[in-house]
């Protein structure tokens, strides 16, 4: 079951003087103890503000990275607490011990303009094990459970799955509501022509989403390193480019299946190549689809960009997931940024899948011209594939409960 059927939203409840457990996705990238991209933090603010306006006592929780234990202080949410307090113009108290008496005491003394933020929930071994015990320690302190952590909803972890199971009042926040409404537009009667642009390193990461989109879209645009697997499968020379040899047969079958359905498939017709990623002094552009021995592809070339642009010009719906090259390197970012610009200029619905594509859209400077950029990463792909997300399924009310 996809969509929001039997899932309640914030607007259906009264929160005055109620205690709310708010699960957020504050898993922001960090560099040297500083937040390097605040996208996920900013995306969490509307729900926090909504609950504050409604008079709720709010306890926020999130994970950050993959700490081995509570000793991994580099994964502390301390910088997040500081940044949130700046945005909310309020005191955000970071609580090291989410279990028991400290939480109870702080909730009793919490003042109007104060928030609690639990320290990284993955410091607690029970979190990733979906521990019933950890959930039972938390549940008695709360009147409501609100999940607004779309990017973590594909994991059955304790604060995503075990805890809401124990809560009578549970719902989604504004971010998840928005995410699902936009992603559903890619699945239910999308406006046509509908194109999917797929990139990134591996075909294997995208198999399930290609399978799902095969009957939905009118065409695929494929770039990034995954394109080299397709090109090699079709008999082209790809030099030393990254290829998944165990996926060549799959890529070949996929080309045939796309053709058999009269759908379009566009692959690169020229490439930016180099002898090594470390040495970019010998970057050059191929004249055609083949990559000479000793070279590897690192971005799509100018002919490819203009071919992709012509195809996408009339699109009414575009879904983009995955960069066209090694876009973190400015010299290899042209193809990816060109895709962002094509989307920015398109009049259709344009939705960017999370992760690298979201980062690329931000870096390109065109982010504000996208219809929607998902914060979900893996969760948005799993949702589009039709996989049930544990964090959503557990919120569905059965028979009025």
C-alpha positions as CSV (number, residue, x, y, z in Angstrom):
1,X,0.0,0.0,0.0
2,X,1.5,3.3,-0.9
3,X,0.3,6.9,-0.2
4,X,-1.1,8.3,3.0
5,X,-4.1,5.9,3.3
6,X,-5.0,5.5,7.0
7,X,-2.1,7.7,8.1
8,X,-2.9,10.8,10.1
9,X,-1.4,14.2,9.7
10,X,-0.6,17.0,12.2
11,X,-3.7,18.9,11.4
12,X,-5.9,16.1,12.8
13,X,-4.8,16.5,16.4
14,X,-4.7,19.1,19.2
15,X,-1.3,19.5,20.8
16,X,-1.8,22.1,23.5
17,X,0.2,21.1,26.6
18,X,0.9,17.6,25.1
19,X,4.3,16.0,25.1
20,X,5.4,15.1,21.6
21,X,8.2,12.7,20.5
22,X,9.3,14.2,17.2
23,X,11.6,11.9,15.1
24,X,13.5,14.0,12.6
25,X,16.1,13.4,10.0
26,X,18.9,15.7,11.2
27,X,21.6,13.4,9.6
28,X,23.5,16.4,8.2
29,X,26.9,16.1,6.5
30,X,29.7,17.3,8.9
31,X,33.2,18.5,8.2
32,X,35.6,19.2,11.1
33,X,32.8,19.4,13.6
34,X,30.9,21.9,11.4
35,X,27.6,21.3,9.5
36,X,28.5,21.5,5.8
37,X,25.0,21.3,4.3
38,X,21.9,22.5,6.3
39,X,19.3,21.2,3.9
40,X,17.9,18.5,6.2
41,X,17.9,20.8,9.2
42,X,16.0,23.5,7.3
43,X,13.5,20.9,6.1
44,X,12.7,20.0,9.7
45,X,11.8,23.5,10.8
46,X,8.2,23.8,9.5
47,X,7.0,20.9,11.6
48,X,8.9,22.1,14.7
49,X,7.3,25.5,14.3
50,X,3.8,24.1,13.7
51,X,4.0,22.1,17.0
52,X,5.5,25.1,18.9
53,X,2.6,27.3,17.7
54,X,0.1,24.6,18.8
55,X,1.5,24.7,22.4
56,X,3.3,21.3,22.4
57,X,6.2,20.2,24.6
58,X,8.7,18.9,22.0
59,X,11.4,16.3,22.4
60,X,13.3,15.9,19.1
61,X,15.3,12.8,18.2
62,X,17.6,11.9,15.2
63,X,20.5,9.8,14.2
64,X,23.8,11.1,12.7
65,X,26.1,8.9,10.7
66,X,26.9,5.4,11.8
67,X,28.7,5.5,15.2
68,X,30.1,2.3,16.6
69,X,29.4,3.4,20.2
70,X,28.6,6.5,22.3
71,X,32.3,7.1,22.5
72,X,32.3,8.3,18.9
73,X,32.0,11.9,19.8
74,X,32.4,13.1,16.2
75,X,28.8,11.9,15.7
76,X,27.4,14.0,18.5
77,X,24.3,16.2,17.7
78,X,25.9,19.1,19.7
79,X,26.5,21.2,16.5
80,X,22.9,20.5,15.4
81,X,21.5,21.6,18.8
82,X,23.4,24.9,18.5
83,X,22.3,25.5,14.9
84,X,18.6,24.6,15.8
85,X,18.7,27.0,18.7
86,X,19.8,29.8,16.3
87,X,17.0,29.1,13.9
88,X,14.3,28.7,16.5
89,X,15.6,31.6,18.7
90,X,15.1,29.2,21.6
91,X,17.1,27.1,23.9
92,X,17.7,23.5,22.6
93,X,18.8,21.3,25.5
94,X,20.9,18.3,24.4
95,X,20.0,15.3,26.5
96,X,22.8,12.7,26.8
97,X,20.8,10.0,28.6
98,X,17.4,9.6,26.8
99,X,16.3,6.9,29.2
100,X,14.5,7.4,32.5
101,X,14.7,10.0,35.2
102,X,16.6,12.8,33.5
103,X,14.0,12.9,30.7
104,X,11.2,12.9,33.2
105,X,12.7,15.7,35.2
106,X,13.5,17.8,32.2
107,X,10.0,17.4,30.8
108,X,8.4,18.5,34.1
109,X,10.6,21.7,34.1
110,X,10.6,22.5,30.4
111,X,9.7,26.1,29.8
112,X,7.8,27.7,27.0
113,X,10.7,28.5,24.8
114,X,12.8,25.4,25.4
115,X,13.2,22.2,23.4
116,X,14.8,18.9,24.2
117,X,17.0,17.1,21.6
118,X,18.0,13.6,22.5
119,X,21.7,12.8,21.7
120,X,22.3,10.7,18.6
121,X,19.9,7.8,19.0
122,X,22.4,5.5,17.4
123,X,24.6,5.8,20.4
124,X,22.0,3.5,22.0
125,X,22.6,-0.1,20.9
126,X,18.9,-0.8,20.9
127,X,18.1,1.8,18.2
128,X,19.4,-0.1,15.1
129,X,18.1,-3.4,16.6
130,X,14.5,-2.0,16.7
131,X,14.6,-2.8,20.4
132,X,11.2,-3.2,22.1
133,X,12.9,-2.5,25.4
134,X,14.3,0.8,24.4
135,X,10.9,1.8,22.9
136,X,9.1,0.8,26.2
137,X,11.5,3.1,28.2
138,X,10.5,6.1,26.0
139,X,6.8,5.5,25.3
140,X,5.4,6.4,28.8
141,X,6.7,10.0,28.6
142,X,4.8,11.0,25.5
143,X,1.2,11.7,24.4
144,X,2.1,11.8,20.7
145,X,4.5,10.3,18.3
146,X,5.3,12.3,15.1
147,X,7.5,10.9,12.4
148,X,9.0,13.6,10.1
149,X,12.2,11.7,9.2
150,X,11.5,10.6,5.7
151,X,15.2,9.8,5.0
152,X,15.2,7.2,7.8
153,X,11.7,5.7,7.3
154,X,13.0,2.8,5.2
155,X,14.8,1.4,8.3
156,X,13.0,-0.5,11.0
157,X,14.8,1.1,13.9
158,X,13.5,1.6,17.4
159,X,12.6,5.3,17.2
160,X,11.1,4.8,13.7
161,X,9.3,1.5,14.2
162,X,9.2,-0.1,17.7
163,X,8.2,3.2,19.4
164,X,5.2,4.3,17.3
165,X,3.9,0.7,17.6
166,X,3.4,1.4,21.3
167,X,1.7,4.8,20.8
168,X,-2.0,5.3,20.4
169,X,-1.6,8.8,18.9
170,X,0.8,8.8,15.9
171,X,1.1,10.8,12.7
172,X,3.5,12.2,10.1
173,X,5.0,15.7,10.1
174,X,4.7,18.3,7.3
175,X,7.9,17.1,5.5
176,X,6.8,13.5,5.0
177,X,3.4,14.7,4.0
178,X,5.0,16.8,1.3
179,X,7.4,14.1,0.2
180,X,4.7,11.5,-0.3
181,X,2.4,13.9,-2.2
182,X,5.2,14.7,-4.7
183,X,6.5,11.2,-5.1
184,X,2.9,10.0,-5.6
185,X,2.7,12.3,-8.6
186,X,5.4,10.2,-10.2
187,X,3.4,7.0,-9.7
188,X,-0.2,7.9,-10.2
189,X,-1.3,9.2,-13.6
190,X,1.8,11.3,-14.3
191,X,1.6,14.0,-17.0
192,X,3.3,12.9,-20.2
193,X,5.9,12.9,-21.7
194,X,7.5,11.5,-18.5
195,X,11.3,11.0,-18.4
196,X,13.5,9.5,-15.8
197,X,17.1,10.7,-15.7
198,X,19.3,8.1,-13.9
199,X,23.0,8.5,-13.1
200,X,25.5,7.6,-10.4
201,X,28.0,4.8,-10.2
202,X,26.2,1.5,-10.3
203,X,23.4,-0.1,-12.3
204,X,22.9,-2.5,-9.3
205,X,21.7,0.4,-7.1
206,X,19.1,1.4,-9.7
207,X,17.8,-2.0,-10.9
208,X,14.6,-2.0,-8.7
209,X,13.8,1.6,-9.7
210,X,14.3,0.9,-13.4
211,X,12.0,-2.1,-13.1
212,X,9.3,0.0,-11.4
213,X,9.6,2.9,-13.9
214,X,9.8,0.7,-17.0
215,X,6.0,0.7,-17.4
216,X,5.5,4.2,-16.1
217,X,7.9,6.4,-18.0
218,X,8.1,7.3,-21.7
219,X,11.9,7.4,-21.8
220,X,15.1,7.0,-19.8
221,X,18.2,9.2,-19.9
222,X,21.1,7.4,-18.5
223,X,24.5,9.0,-17.6
224,X,27.1,8.7,-14.9
225,X,29.3,5.6,-14.5
226,X,26.2,3.3,-14.8
227,X,26.1,4.3,-18.5
228,X,29.4,2.6,-19.2
229,X,27.9,-0.8,-18.1
230,X,25.1,-0.2,-20.7
231,X,27.5,0.9,-23.4
232,X,29.9,-2.0,-22.9
233,X,26.9,-4.4,-23.0
234,X,26.0,-2.9,-26.4
235,X,29.5,-3.5,-27.7
236,X,31.1,-0.1,-27.4
237,X,34.6,0.5,-26.1
238,X,34.7,2.0,-22.6
239,X,38.4,1.9,-21.9
240,X,39.2,1.8,-18.2
241,X,35.8,3.2,-17.2
242,X,34.0,1.8,-14.2
243,X,31.9,-1.1,-15.3
244,X,29.8,-3.7,-13.4
245,X,30.7,-6.8,-15.4
246,X,28.2,-9.0,-13.5
247,X,25.4,-6.6,-14.7
248,X,26.2,-6.7,-18.5
249,X,23.6,-9.3,-19.3
250,X,21.0,-7.4,-17.2
251,X,21.9,-4.1,-19.1
252,X,21.5,-5.9,-22.4
253,X,18.1,-7.3,-21.5
254,X,17.0,-3.9,-20.2
255,X,17.8,-2.3,-23.5
256,X,15.7,-4.9,-25.3
257,X,12.8,-4.5,-22.9
258,X,12.8,-0.7,-23.3
259,X,12.8,-1.2,-27.1
260,X,10.0,-3.8,-26.9
261,X,7.8,-1.3,-25.1
262,X,8.5,1.5,-27.6
263,X,10.1,3.6,-24.9
264,X,13.1,5.9,-25.6
265,X,16.5,5.2,-24.1
266,X,19.2,7.8,-24.4
267,X,22.8,7.0,-23.5
268,X,25.9,9.2,-23.8
269,X,27.3,9.7,-27.4
270,X,30.5,11.4,-26.3
271,X,32.4,11.7,-23.0
272,X,34.8,13.7,-20.9
273,X,37.8,11.4,-20.3
274,X,41.0,11.3,-18.4
275,X,43.8,8.8,-17.7
276,X,43.4,9.1,-13.9
277,X,41.0,10.8,-11.5
278,X,44.0,12.1,-9.5
279,X,45.5,13.8,-12.6
280,X,43.1,16.0,-14.5
281,X,45.7,17.8,-16.6
282,X,44.9,15.4,-19.5
283,X,41.1,15.8,-19.6
284,X,39.7,15.6,-23.1
285,X,36.5,15.0,-24.9
286,X,35.9,12.0,-27.2
287,X,34.6,12.6,-30.7
288,X,32.1,9.7,-30.4
289,X,30.7,7.1,-28.1
290,X,33.9,5.0,-27.8
291,X,36.5,5.6,-25.0
292,X,40.1,4.8,-26.0
293,X,42.2,2.3,-24.0
294,X,44.0,3.8,-21.0
295,X,41.2,6.4,-20.5
296,X,38.2,6.4,-18.3
297,X,34.9,8.4,-18.6
298,X,34.3,11.0,-15.9
299,X,31.4,13.1,-17.3
300,X,29.1,13.3,-20.3
301,X,30.3,15.4,-23.3
302,X,28.8,18.4,-25.1
303,X,27.0,16.4,-27.9
304,X,25.3,14.2,-25.2
305,X,24.2,17.3,-23.3
306,X,22.5,18.8,-26.3
307,X,20.9,15.5,-27.2
308,X,19.5,15.1,-23.7
309,X,18.3,18.7,-23.7
310,X,16.3,18.2,-27.0
311,X,14.6,15.1,-25.6
312,X,13.7,16.7,-22.3
313,X,12.5,20.0,-23.7
314,X,8.9,18.9,-24.1
315,X,8.8,16.8,-20.9
316,X,5.8,17.3,-18.6
317,X,7.2,15.1,-15.8
318,X,10.9,14.6,-15.0
319,X,12.4,12.4,-12.2
320,X,16.2,12.8,-11.7
321,X,18.3,10.5,-9.6
322,X,22.1,10.4,-9.8
323,X,24.8,12.7,-11.2
324,X,26.2,12.5,-14.8
325,X,29.8,12.4,-13.7
326,X,32.3,13.1,-10.9
327,X,30.5,16.4,-10.2
328,X,32.3,17.1,-6.9
329,X,35.3,18.0,-9.1
330,X,34.5,21.3,-10.7
331,X,36.2,20.3,-14.0
332,X,33.9,17.2,-14.2
333,X,30.7,18.9,-13.2
334,X,29.5,20.3,-16.5
335,X,27.2,17.4,-17.4
336,X,25.5,17.2,-14.1
337,X,25.0,21.0,-13.8
338,X,23.7,21.0,-17.4
339,X,21.0,18.5,-16.4
340,X,20.1,20.8,-13.4
341,X,19.9,23.8,-15.8
342,X,17.6,21.8,-18.2
343,X,15.3,20.9,-15.3
344,X,15.4,24.5,-14.1
345,X,14.2,25.7,-17.6
346,X,11.6,23.0,-18.0
347,X,7.9,24.0,-17.5
348,X,7.0,20.5,-16.3
349,X,6.9,18.8,-12.9
350,X,10.5,18.1,-11.9
351,X,11.4,16.0,-8.9
352,X,14.9,15.3,-7.7
353,X,15.6,12.2,-5.8
354,X,17.7,12.7,-2.6
355,X,21.4,12.0,-1.9
356,X,23.9,13.0,-4.6
357,X,21.3,14.4,-6.9
358,X,20.0,16.8,-4.2
359,X,23.6,17.8,-3.5
360,X,24.2,18.4,-7.2
361,X,21.0,20.5,-7.6
362,X,22.2,22.6,-4.6
363,X,25.7,23.0,-6.0
364,X,24.4,23.9,-9.4
365,X,22.6,27.0,-8.1
366,X,19.3,25.9,-9.7
367,X,17.8,24.1,-6.6
368,X,15.1,26.8,-6.1
369,X,13.8,26.1,-9.6
370,X,13.0,22.5,-9.0
371,X,9.4,21.5,-8.1
372,X,10.6,19.3,-5.3
373,X,14.0,18.0,-4.0
374,X,13.6,14.9,-1.9
375,X,15.4,14.7,1.4
376,X,15.0,11.0,1.3
377,X,17.9,9.5,-0.5
378,X,17.4,5.7,-0.2
379,X,13.9,6.1,1.2
380,X,12.6,8.0,-1.8
381,X,14.0,5.3,-4.2
382,X,12.5,2.5,-2.1
383,X,9.2,4.3,-2.0
384,X,9.2,4.7,-5.8
385,X,10.1,1.0,-6.2
386,X,6.9,0.2,-4.3
387,X,8.7,-1.1,-1.2
388,X,6.7,-0.7,2.0
389,X,8.6,1.7,4.3
390,X,8.6,0.4,7.9
391,X,8.4,4.0,9.3
392,X,5.2,4.7,7.3
393,X,3.5,1.3,7.6
394,X,3.6,1.4,11.4
395,X,1.7,4.7,11.4
396,X,-1.3,3.3,9.5
397,X,-4.4,3.1,11.6
398,X,-6.2,-0.2,11.3
399,X,-10.0,-0.3,11.9
400,X,-10.1,3.2,13.4
401,X,-7.1,2.5,15.7
